[in-house]
Amino acid sequence: MHMAIFIKLKDHDRIKFFSLIKKNINSSWEVFYPQFDISRTMFFNYLSGRYSIPKKIFLKLEKIANIKIENYEKKYQNKYMEKKIVPPKMNSSLSEIFGVLNGDGHLDFKNNEICVVGSFLEKNYFNYIKKLFEDNFN
């Protein structure tokens, strides 16, 4: 499995970093992030600090921010976790997944992404949906 380097910024550095980027690009994030060939979800996960930033993307962002950040944590992690998905047979839980996607989700074929939107108040429900996906798609 391929190990990649990811950059984890301290909160105050991350906020300053993305503020400078926003100031220097003079456009919306929706216009900006596609040039990195990443999904909207991933970009906003980097912006919020939820996920570490791949080093390759971090170096490009650093140039745009016109700042050199020295104090960060390097993390080594698997870049991709490829899974073999066997198409499931139609059953009631797969039908429920289709209903969830139809009502509260979408498929993004360009970025190979499945997104289901909801509230933090529905954590138990999302854990249930996650288990449905895992059970049906391994």
PyMOL commands that place a pseudoatom at each C-alpha (Angstrom):
pseudoatom trace, name=CA, resn=MET, resi=1, chain=A, elem=C, hetatm=0, pos=[0.000, 0.000, 0.000]
pseudoatom trace, name=CA, resn=HIS, resi=2, chain=A, elem=C, hetatm=0, pos=[1.300, 3.471, -0.874]
pseudoatom trace, name=CA, resn=MET, resi=3, chain=A, elem=C, hetatm=0, pos=[2.169, 5.722, 2.086]
pseudoatom trace, name=CA, resn=ALA, resi=4, chain=A, elem=C, hetatm=0, pos=[1.711, 9.445, 1.522]
pseudoatom trace, name=CA, resn=ILE, resi=5, chain=A, elem=C, hetatm=0, pos=[2.691, 12.505, 3.524]
pseudoatom trace, name=CA, resn=PHE, resi=6, chain=A, elem=C, hetatm=0, pos=[-0.097, 14.659, 4.925]
pseudoatom trace, name=CA, resn=ILE, resi=7, chain=A, elem=C, hetatm=0, pos=[0.211, 17.990, 6.721]
pseudoatom trace, name=CA, resn=LYS, resi=8, chain=A, elem=C, hetatm=0, pos=[-1.669, 18.762, 9.935]
pseudoatom trace, name=CA, resn=LEU, resi=9, chain=A, elem=C, hetatm=0, pos=[-1.699, 22.469, 10.821]
pseudoatom trace, name=CA, resn=LYS, resi=10, chain=A, elem=C, hetatm=0, pos=[-2.392, 23.957, 14.224]
pseudoatom trace, name=CA, resn=ASP, resi=11, chain=A, elem=C, hetatm=0, pos=[-5.817, 25.605, 14.295]
pseudoatom trace, name=CA, resn=HIS, resi=12, chain=A, elem=C, hetatm=0, pos=[-4.566, 29.205, 14.373]
pseudoatom trace, name=CA, resn=ASP, resi=13, chain=A, elem=C, hetatm=0, pos=[-2.089, 28.506, 11.524]
pseudoatom trace, name=CA, resn=ARG, resi=14, chain=A, elem=C, hetatm=0, pos=[-4.784, 26.775, 9.453]
pseudoatom trace, name=CA, resn=ILE, resi=15, chain=A, elem=C, hetatm=0, pos=[-7.203, 29.684, 9.885]
pseudoatom trace, name=CA, resn=LYS, resi=16, chain=A, elem=C, hetatm=0, pos=[-4.524, 32.226, 8.928]
pseudoatom trace, name=CA, resn=PHE, resi=17, chain=A, elem=C, hetatm=0, pos=[-3.390, 30.010, 6.020]
pseudoatom trace, name=CA, resn=PHE, resi=18, chain=A, elem=C, hetatm=0, pos=[-6.829, 29.674, 4.429]
pseudoatom trace, name=CA, resn=SER, resi=19, chain=A, elem=C, hetatm=0, pos=[-7.673, 33.340, 5.120]
pseudoatom trace, name=CA, resn=LEU, resi=20, chain=A, elem=C, hetatm=0, pos=[-4.592, 34.388, 3.141]
pseudoatom trace, name=CA, resn=ILE, resi=21, chain=A, elem=C, hetatm=0, pos=[-5.485, 31.991, 0.338]
pseudoatom trace, name=CA, resn=LYS, resi=22, chain=A, elem=C, hetatm=0, pos=[-9.022, 33.388, 0.184]
pseudoatom trace, name=CA, resn=LYS, resi=23, chain=A, elem=C, hetatm=0, pos=[-7.677, 36.939, 0.099]
pseudoatom trace, name=CA, resn=ASN, resi=24, chain=A, elem=C, hetatm=0, pos=[-5.166, 36.110, -2.663]
pseudoatom trace, name=CA, resn=ILE, resi=25, chain=A, elem=C, hetatm=0, pos=[-7.497, 34.161, -4.966]
pseudoatom trace, name=CA, resn=ASN, resi=26, chain=A, elem=C, hetatm=0, pos=[-10.157, 36.872, -5.034]
pseudoatom trace, name=CA, resn=SER, resi=27, chain=A, elem=C, hetatm=0, pos=[-12.877, 34.357, -5.959]
pseudoatom trace, name=CA, resn=SER, resi=28, chain=A, elem=C, hetatm=0, pos=[-15.186, 31.820, -4.351]
pseudoatom trace, name=CA, resn=TRP, resi=29, chain=A, elem=C, hetatm=0, pos=[-13.987, 28.499, -2.979]
pseudoatom trace, name=CA, resn=GLU, resi=30, chain=A, elem=C, hetatm=0, pos=[-16.259, 26.768, -5.519]
pseudoatom trace, name=CA, resn=VAL, resi=31, chain=A, elem=C, hetatm=0, pos=[-14.246, 28.307, -8.364]
pseudoatom trace, name=CA, resn=PHE, resi=32, chain=A, elem=C, hetatm=0, pos=[-10.924, 27.656, -6.618]
pseudoatom trace, name=CA, resn=TYR, resi=33, chain=A, elem=C, hetatm=0, pos=[-10.839, 24.056, -5.324]
pseudoatom trace, name=CA, resn=PRO, resi=34, chain=A, elem=C, hetatm=0, pos=[-11.554, 22.202, -8.629]
pseudoatom trace, name=CA, resn=GLN, resi=35, chain=A, elem=C, hetatm=0, pos=[-8.061, 23.077, -9.886]
pseudoatom trace, name=CA, resn=PHE, resi=36, chain=A, elem=C, hetatm=0, pos=[-6.706, 20.620, -7.297]
pseudoatom trace, name=CA, resn=ASP, resi=37, chain=A, elem=C, hetatm=0, pos=[-8.796, 17.754, -8.656]
pseudoatom trace, name=CA, resn=ILE, resi=38, chain=A, elem=C, hetatm=0, pos=[-10.447, 17.135, -5.297]
pseudoatom trace, name=CA, resn=SER, resi=39, chain=A, elem=C, hetatm=0, pos=[-14.068, 17.026, -4.272]
pseudoatom trace, name=CA, resn=ARG, resi=40, chain=A, elem=C, hetatm=0, pos=[-15.871, 19.859, -2.561]
pseudoatom trace, name=CA, resn=THR, resi=41, chain=A, elem=C, hetatm=0, pos=[-16.217, 17.691, 0.540]
pseudoatom trace, name=CA, resn=MET, resi=42, chain=A, elem=C, hetatm=0, pos=[-12.483, 16.998, 0.751]
pseudoatom trace, name=CA, resn=PHE, resi=43, chain=A, elem=C, hetatm=0, pos=[-11.573, 20.652, 0.244]
pseudoatom trace, name=CA, resn=PHE, resi=44, chain=A, elem=C, hetatm=0, pos=[-13.864, 21.770, 3.053]
pseudoatom trace, name=CA, resn=ASN, resi=45, chain=A, elem=C, hetatm=0, pos=[-12.526, 18.971, 5.276]
pseudoatom trace, name=CA, resn=TYR, resi=46, chain=A, elem=C, hetatm=0, pos=[-9.031, 20.424, 4.746]
pseudoatom trace, name=CA, resn=LEU, resi=47, chain=A, elem=C, hetatm=0, pos=[-10.334, 23.957, 5.333]
pseudoatom trace, name=CA, resn=SER, resi=48, chain=A, elem=C, hetatm=0, pos=[-12.043, 22.988, 8.600]
pseudoatom trace, name=CA, resn=GLY, resi=49, chain=A, elem=C, hetatm=0, pos=[-9.071, 20.975, 9.861]
pseudoatom trace, name=CA, resn=ARG, resi=50, chain=A, elem=C, hetatm=0, pos=[-11.083, 17.778, 9.955]
pseudoatom trace, name=CA, resn=TYR, resi=51, chain=A, elem=C, hetatm=0, pos=[-8.585, 16.079, 7.628]
pseudoatom trace, name=CA, resn=SER, resi=52, chain=A, elem=C, hetatm=0, pos=[-4.876, 16.625, 7.146]
pseudoatom trace, name=CA, resn=ILE, resi=53, chain=A, elem=C, hetatm=0, pos=[-3.847, 18.128, 3.799]
pseudoatom trace, name=CA, resn=PRO, resi=54, chain=A, elem=C, hetatm=0, pos=[-1.883, 16.018, 1.291]
pseudoatom trace, name=CA, resn=LYS, resi=55, chain=A, elem=C, hetatm=0, pos=[1.635, 17.472, 1.105]
pseudoatom trace, name=CA, resn=LYS, resi=56, chain=A, elem=C, hetatm=0, pos=[1.428, 17.956, -2.673]
pseudoatom trace, name=CA, resn=ILE, resi=57, chain=A, elem=C, hetatm=0, pos=[-1.704, 20.115, -2.285]
pseudoatom trace, name=CA, resn=PHE, resi=58, chain=A, elem=C, hetatm=0, pos=[-0.298, 21.864, 0.794]
pseudoatom trace, name=CA, resn=LEU, resi=59, chain=A, elem=C, hetatm=0, pos=[2.785, 23.039, -1.138]
pseudoatom trace, name=CA, resn=LYS, resi=60, chain=A, elem=C, hetatm=0, pos=[0.596, 24.512, -3.900]
pseudoatom trace, name=CA, resn=LEU, resi=61, chain=A, elem=C, hetatm=0, pos=[-1.640, 26.222, -1.336]
pseudoatom trace, name=CA, resn=GLU, resi=62, chain=A, elem=C, hetatm=0, pos=[1.410, 27.620, 0.448]
pseudoatom trace, name=CA, resn=LYS, resi=63, chain=A, elem=C, hetatm=0, pos=[2.483, 29.382, -2.751]
pseudoatom trace, name=CA, resn=ILE, resi=64, chain=A, elem=C, hetatm=0, pos=[-0.996, 30.841, -3.220]
pseudoatom trace, name=CA, resn=ALA, resi=65, chain=A, elem=C, hetatm=0, pos=[-1.099, 31.999, 0.423]
pseudoatom trace, name=CA, resn=ASN, resi=66, chain=A, elem=C, hetatm=0, pos=[2.354, 33.503, -0.069]
pseudoatom trace, name=CA, resn=ILE, resi=67, chain=A, elem=C, hetatm=0, pos=[3.413, 32.295, 3.375]
pseudoatom trace, name=CA, resn=LYS, resi=68, chain=A, elem=C, hetatm=0, pos=[5.871, 29.681, 4.585]
pseudoatom trace, name=CA, resn=ILE, resi=69, chain=A, elem=C, hetatm=0, pos=[4.517, 27.643, 7.473]
pseudoatom trace, name=CA, resn=GLU, resi=70, chain=A, elem=C, hetatm=0, pos=[7.316, 25.911, 9.363]
pseudoatom trace, name=CA, resn=ASN, resi=71, chain=A, elem=C, hetatm=0, pos=[5.480, 24.550, 12.368]
pseudoatom trace, name=CA, resn=TYR, resi=72, chain=A, elem=C, hetatm=0, pos=[3.282, 21.639, 11.307]
pseudoatom trace, name=CA, resn=GLU, resi=73, chain=A, elem=C, hetatm=0, pos=[2.901, 17.942, 11.929]
pseudoatom trace, name=CA, resn=LYS, resi=74, chain=A, elem=C, hetatm=0, pos=[3.792, 15.491, 9.166]
pseudoatom trace, name=CA, resn=LYS, resi=75, chain=A, elem=C, hetatm=0, pos=[1.592, 12.430, 9.081]
pseudoatom trace, name=CA, resn=TYR, resi=76, chain=A, elem=C, hetatm=0, pos=[2.293, 9.311, 7.084]
pseudoatom trace, name=CA, resn=GLN, resi=77, chain=A, elem=C, hetatm=0, pos=[-0.818, 7.444, 6.090]
pseudoatom trace, name=CA, resn=ASN, resi=78, chain=A, elem=C, hetatm=0, pos=[-2.207, 5.265, 3.382]
pseudoatom trace, name=CA, resn=LYS, resi=79, chain=A, elem=C, hetatm=0, pos=[-3.255, 7.462, 0.513]
pseudoatom trace, name=CA, resn=TYR, resi=80, chain=A, elem=C, hetatm=0, pos=[-5.815, 5.116, -0.967]
pseudoatom trace, name=CA, resn=MET, resi=81, chain=A, elem=C, hetatm=0, pos=[-7.601, 2.166, 0.465]
pseudoatom trace, name=CA, resn=GLU, resi=82, chain=A, elem=C, hetatm=0, pos=[-8.773, 0.300, -2.609]
pseudoatom trace, name=CA, resn=LYS, resi=83, chain=A, elem=C, hetatm=0, pos=[-11.616, -2.080, -1.972]
pseudoatom trace, name=CA, resn=LYS, resi=84, chain=A, elem=C, hetatm=0, pos=[-13.066, -4.684, -4.226]
pseudoatom trace, name=CA, resn=ILE, resi=85, chain=A, elem=C, hetatm=0, pos=[-16.808, -4.110, -4.399]
pseudoatom trace, name=CA, resn=VAL, resi=86, chain=A, elem=C, hetatm=0, pos=[-19.004, -6.962, -5.484]
pseudoatom trace, name=CA, resn=PRO, resi=87, chain=A, elem=C, hetatm=0, pos=[-22.385, -5.756, -6.782]
pseudoatom trace, name=CA, resn=PRO, resi=88, chain=A, elem=C, hetatm=0, pos=[-24.964, -6.795, -4.181]
pseudoatom trace, name=CA, resn=LYS, resi=89, chain=A, elem=C, hetatm=0, pos=[-28.179, -8.623, -4.842]
pseudoatom trace, name=CA, resn=MET, resi=90, chain=A, elem=C, hetatm=0, pos=[-31.344, -6.559, -4.467]
pseudoatom trace, name=CA, resn=ASN, resi=91, chain=A, elem=C, hetatm=0, pos=[-32.746, -6.781, -0.953]
pseudoatom trace, name=CA, resn=SER, resi=92, chain=A, elem=C, hetatm=0, pos=[-34.628, -4.557, 1.498]
pseudoatom trace, name=CA, resn=SER, resi=93, chain=A, elem=C, hetatm=0, pos=[-31.484, -2.887, 2.931]
pseudoatom trace, name=CA, resn=LEU, resi=94, chain=A, elem=C, hetatm=0, pos=[-30.204, -2.048, -0.578]
pseudoatom trace, name=CA, resn=SER, resi=95, chain=A, elem=C, hetatm=0, pos=[-33.642, -0.569, -1.359]
pseudoatom trace, name=CA, resn=GLU, resi=96, chain=A, elem=C, hetatm=0, pos=[-33.323, 1.536, 1.778]
pseudoatom trace, name=CA, resn=ILE, resi=97, chain=A, elem=C, hetatm=0, pos=[-29.911, 2.808, 0.615]
pseudoatom trace, name=CA, resn=PHE, resi=98, chain=A, elem=C, hetatm=0, pos=[-31.459, 3.852, -2.713]
pseudoatom trace, name=CA, resn=GLY, resi=99, chain=A, elem=C, hetatm=0, pos=[-34.197, 5.696, -0.817]
pseudoatom trace, name=CA, resn=VAL, resi=100, chain=A, elem=C, hetatm=0, pos=[-31.665, 7.518, 1.368]
pseudoatom trace, name=CA, resn=LEU, resi=101, chain=A, elem=C, hetatm=0, pos=[-29.617, 8.561, -1.676]
pseudoatom trace, name=CA, resn=ASN, resi=102, chain=A, elem=C, hetatm=0, pos=[-32.752, 9.690, -3.478]
pseudoatom trace, name=CA, resn=GLY, resi=103, chain=A, elem=C, hetatm=0, pos=[-33.957, 11.766, -0.525]
pseudoatom trace, name=CA, resn=ASP, resi=104, chain=A, elem=C, hetatm=0, pos=[-30.863, 13.045, 1.275]
pseudoatom trace, name=CA, resn=GLY, resi=105, chain=A, elem=C, hetatm=0, pos=[-27.889, 12.148, -0.875]
pseudoatom trace, name=CA, resn=HIS, resi=106, chain=A, elem=C, hetatm=0, pos=[-26.161, 12.139, -4.200]
pseudoatom trace, name=CA, resn=LEU, resi=107, chain=A, elem=C, hetatm=0, pos=[-23.572, 10.252, -6.211]
pseudoatom trace, name=CA, resn=ASP, resi=108, chain=A, elem=C, hetatm=0, pos=[-20.622, 12.147, -7.666]
pseudoatom trace, name=CA, resn=PHE, resi=109, chain=A, elem=C, hetatm=0, pos=[-19.169, 9.966, -10.415]
pseudoatom trace, name=CA, resn=LYS, resi=110, chain=A, elem=C, hetatm=0, pos=[-16.430, 12.466, -11.263]
pseudoatom trace, name=CA, resn=ASN, resi=111, chain=A, elem=C, hetatm=0, pos=[-14.912, 12.209, -7.781]
pseudoatom trace, name=CA, resn=ASN, resi=112, chain=A, elem=C, hetatm=0, pos=[-16.141, 8.690, -6.939]
pseudoatom trace, name=CA, resn=GLU, resi=113, chain=A, elem=C, hetatm=0, pos=[-18.019, 10.064, -3.978]
pseudoatom trace, name=CA, resn=ILE, resi=114, chain=A, elem=C, hetatm=0, pos=[-21.255, 9.220, -2.218]
pseudoatom trace, name=CA, resn=CYS, resi=115, chain=A, elem=C, hetatm=0, pos=[-22.691, 11.934, 0.008]
pseudoatom trace, name=CA, resn=VAL, resi=116, chain=A, elem=C, hetatm=0, pos=[-25.605, 11.787, 2.412]
pseudoatom trace, name=CA, resn=VAL, resi=117, chain=A, elem=C, hetatm=0, pos=[-26.533, 15.063, 4.115]
pseudoatom trace, name=CA, resn=GLY, resi=118, chain=A, elem=C, hetatm=0, pos=[-28.127, 15.374, 7.512]
pseudoatom trace, name=CA, resn=SER, resi=119, chain=A, elem=C, hetatm=0, pos=[-27.913, 16.868, 10.966]
pseudoatom trace, name=CA, resn=PHE, resi=120, chain=A, elem=C, hetatm=0, pos=[-25.506, 16.070, 13.785]
pseudoatom trace, name=CA, resn=LEU, resi=121, chain=A, elem=C, hetatm=0, pos=[-28.642, 15.314, 15.758]
pseudoatom trace, name=CA, resn=GLU, resi=122, chain=A, elem=C, hetatm=0, pos=[-29.135, 12.241, 13.542]
pseudoatom trace, name=CA, resn=LYS, resi=123, chain=A, elem=C, hetatm=0, pos=[-25.844, 10.544, 14.521]
pseudoatom trace, name=CA, resn=ASN, resi=124, chain=A, elem=C, hetatm=0, pos=[-27.511, 7.217, 15.400]
pseudoatom trace, name=CA, resn=TYR, resi=125, chain=A, elem=C, hetatm=0, pos=[-29.341, 7.191, 12.082]
pseudoatom trace, name=CA, resn=PHE, resi=126, chain=A, elem=C, hetatm=0, pos=[-26.131, 7.894, 10.144]
pseudoatom trace, name=CA, resn=ASN, resi=127, chain=A, elem=C, hetatm=0, pos=[-24.361, 5.075, 11.981]
pseudoatom trace, name=CA, resn=TYR, resi=128, chain=A, elem=C, hetatm=0, pos=[-27.247, 2.837, 10.911]
pseudoatom trace, name=CA, resn=ILE, resi=129, chain=A, elem=C, hetatm=0, pos=[-26.918, 4.003, 7.273]
pseudoatom trace, name=CA, resn=LYS, resi=130, chain=A, elem=C, hetatm=0, pos=[-23.128, 3.508, 7.421]
pseudoatom trace, name=CA, resn=LYS, resi=131, chain=A, elem=C, hetatm=0, pos=[-23.682, -0.083, 8.538]
pseudoatom trace, name=CA, resn=LEU, resi=132, chain=A, elem=C, hetatm=0, pos=[-26.128, -0.617, 5.663]
pseudoatom trace, name=CA, resn=PHE, resi=133, chain=A, elem=C, hetatm=0, pos=[-23.435, 0.531, 3.198]
pseudoatom trace, name=CA, resn=GLU, resi=134, chain=A, elem=C, hetatm=0, pos=[-20.773, -1.621, 4.835]
pseudoatom trace, name=CA, resn=ASP, resi=135, chain=A, elem=C, hetatm=0, pos=[-23.005, -4.699, 4.907]
pseudoatom trace, name=CA, resn=ASN, resi=136, chain=A, elem=C, hetatm=0, pos=[-24.074, -4.287, 1.282]
pseudoatom trace, name=CA, resn=PHE, resi=137, chain=A, elem=C, hetatm=0, pos=[-20.794, -3.123, -0.279]
pseudoatom trace, name=CA, resn=ASN, resi=138, chain=A, elem=C, hetatm=0, pos=[-18.189, -4.648, 2.057]
for i in range(1, 138): cmd.bond("trace and resi %d" % i, "trace and resi %d" % (i + 1))
show_as sticks, trace
zoom trace
